[in-house]
Amino acid sequence: MYAKFFKRIFDFLFSIFILLILSPLLLIISAIIKFTDGGHILFNQDRIGKNGKPFMLLKFRSMPENTTNLPSHVASNLKITPIGKFIRRTNIDEIPQFINVLKGEMSVIGPRPSLPTQKDVIELRKNKGVLNLLPGLTGWAQVNSFDGMLPSQKVEFDEQYLKSISLATDLKIVFKTFKYFLKKPPTY
């Protein structure tokens, strides 16, 4: 019942709450990006959504305009703008994805959406039924050391989440995500 009906209500209300609370920060970050680097404030990236349907994931732009579209673990080797270093280190660049959640393209909790080039992850998710879920801002793999995992390990965590979706599980992941934010951020 939760997964089919209440999860969408949770996503919508949680996203509205976060966007309203953080709106002053979002306006400040937007202004800094625009005035220090020019160009677009948001960065759009093709990602794979529910049932393999592509969608445009939103992020604050942290790299110069027209930078090659790469996975984040490779992108950190590219040039990052001065404000980009801060917003990536603090994960503020991810906040516009709450708009994707409001649009119904993502969920607050779910497997992170893959790039279309991550064929191995997409195929594994399809085989395990995980591709039937809305991708999330955070998920079970993210709170269990997502970075550096093999695709099979990521999908194993995604499948565990698929089998245990509930309000309690989602709240546990939200709290673990906030706990992650309290750790010292990585440097780029």
C-alpha positions in Angstrom: 0.0 0.0 0.0 2.8 2.4 0.9 4.8 1.8 -2.2 1.8 2.2 -4.5 0.1 5.2 -3.0 1.6 6.8 0.1 5.2 6.9 -1.2 4.2 9.5 -3.8 2.4 11.6 -1.2 5.6 11.4 1.0 7.8 12.4 -2.0 5.6 15.4 -2.8 5.2 16.7 0.7 8.9 16.2 1.6 10.0 17.9 -1.6 7.8 20.9 -1.1 9.0 21.2 2.5 12.7 21.0 1.5 12.3 23.4 -1.4 10.5 26.0 0.8 12.9 25.7 3.7 15.9 25.9 1.4 14.6 28.6 -1.0 16.8 31.4 0.4 19.9 29.2 -0.1 18.7 28.2 -3.6 18.3 31.8 -4.6 21.8 32.7 -3.2 23.4 29.8 -5.0 21.6 30.6 -8.2 22.8 34.2 -8.1 26.4 33.2 -7.3 26.5 30.7 -10.2 25.0 33.3 -12.6 27.2 36.2 -11.6 30.5 34.4 -11.1 30.4 32.0 -14.1 27.6 33.3 -16.3 25.6 30.8 -18.4 22.9 28.5 -17.2 22.3 28.0 -13.5 21.0 24.4 -13.9 22.7 21.5 -15.5 20.5 19.0 -17.3 21.8 15.4 -17.7 20.1 12.5 -19.4 19.4 9.7 -16.9 17.4 6.4 -17.0 14.2 6.5 -15.0 11.4 4.1 -14.2 11.0 1.3 -16.7 14.0 2.5 -18.5 12.4 5.7 -19.6 14.9 8.5 -20.0 14.5 11.9 -18.3 16.4 15.1 -17.7 18.0 15.1 -14.2 18.5 18.6 -12.8 21.5 19.8 -10.8 23.1 23.1 -10.1 25.9 23.6 -12.6 29.3 23.0 -11.0 31.4 22.9 -14.1 31.9 25.3 -17.0 29.3 25.4 -19.7 29.6 22.7 -22.4 31.6 20.3 -20.2 31.5 16.7 -21.3 28.7 14.7 -19.7 30.4 12.0 -17.6 29.7 9.9 -14.5 30.4 11.9 -11.3 33.4 9.7 -10.2 35.1 10.6 -13.5 33.8 14.2 -13.7 35.7 15.1 -10.6 38.8 15.1 -12.7 37.4 17.8 -14.9 37.5 21.6 -14.3 35.1 22.7 -11.6 34.0 26.3 -11.0 34.9 28.0 -7.7 31.3 27.8 -6.5 31.1 24.3 -8.0 33.7 23.0 -5.6 31.6 24.2 -2.7 28.2 23.0 -4.0 29.6 19.5 -4.9 31.4 19.1 -1.6 28.2 19.9 0.3 25.9 18.1 -2.2 23.9 21.4 -2.7 24.2 20.7 -6.4 21.7 17.9 -5.9 18.9 20.0 -4.5 17.2 20.8 -7.8 16.4 17.1 -8.1 13.5 17.8 -5.8 11.9 19.4 -8.8 12.4 16.0 -10.6 10.6 14.4 -7.6 7.7 16.9 -7.8 7.4 16.1 -11.5 7.1 12.4 -10.7 10.3 11.5 -12.5 12.1 10.6 -9.3 11.4 9.6 -5.7 13.1 10.9 -2.6 14.3 7.3 -1.9 15.2 4.8 -4.6 18.1 3.6 -6.7 20.2 6.5 -8.0 19.4 7.0 -11.7 22.0 5.8 -14.1 23.5 7.4 -17.1 22.4 5.9 -20.4 26.0 4.7 -20.9 25.9 2.6 -17.7 24.5 -0.4 -19.6 25.7 -2.9 -17.1 23.8 -1.3 -14.2 20.7 -0.8 -16.4 20.7 -4.5 -17.5 21.3 -5.8 -13.9 18.5 -3.5 -12.6 16.1 -4.7 -15.3 16.9 -8.4 -14.5 16.2 -7.8 -10.8 13.1 -5.8 -11.3 14.7 -2.7 -9.8 14.1 -0.7 -13.1 10.4 -0.8 -12.2 11.1 1.7 -9.4 11.4 5.5 -9.6 15.0 6.5 -9.2 15.8 8.3 -6.0 17.8 11.3 -4.7 19.2 8.9 -2.2 18.9 5.2 -1.6 20.0 2.1 0.2 23.2 1.8 -1.9 24.1 5.5 -1.2 23.9 5.1 2.6 26.0 1.9 2.3 29.0 3.4 0.6 27.7 3.8 -3.0 30.9 5.4 -4.4 33.4 2.9 -5.8 31.0 -0.1 -5.7 30.9 -2.6 -8.5 27.6 -2.4 -10.5 26.6 -5.8 -9.1 27.0 -4.5 -5.6 24.9 -1.4 -6.3 22.2 -3.5 -7.8 22.3 -5.9 -4.9 21.5 -3.0 -2.5 18.9 -1.7 -4.9 17.2 -5.1 -4.9 17.3 -5.2 -1.1 15.5 -1.9 -1.1 12.9 -3.2 -3.7 12.1 -6.1 -1.4 11.7 -3.9 1.8 10.0 -0.7 0.6 8.1 0.8 3.5 7.7 4.2 5.3 10.0 2.9 8.0 12.7 1.9 5.5 12.4 5.3 3.7 12.7 7.2 6.9 15.7 5.1 8.0 17.4 6.0 4.6 16.5 9.7 5.0 18.0 9.8 8.5 21.1 7.9 7.4 21.5 10.4 4.5 21.3 13.3 6.9 23.9 11.6 9.1 26.1 11.3 6.0 25.8 15.1 5.5 27.1 15.7 9.0 30.4 13.9 8.1 33.3 16.0 6.9 32.8 16.5 3.2 35.3 15.2 0.7 37.6 17.6 -1.1 37.8 18.0 -4.8 
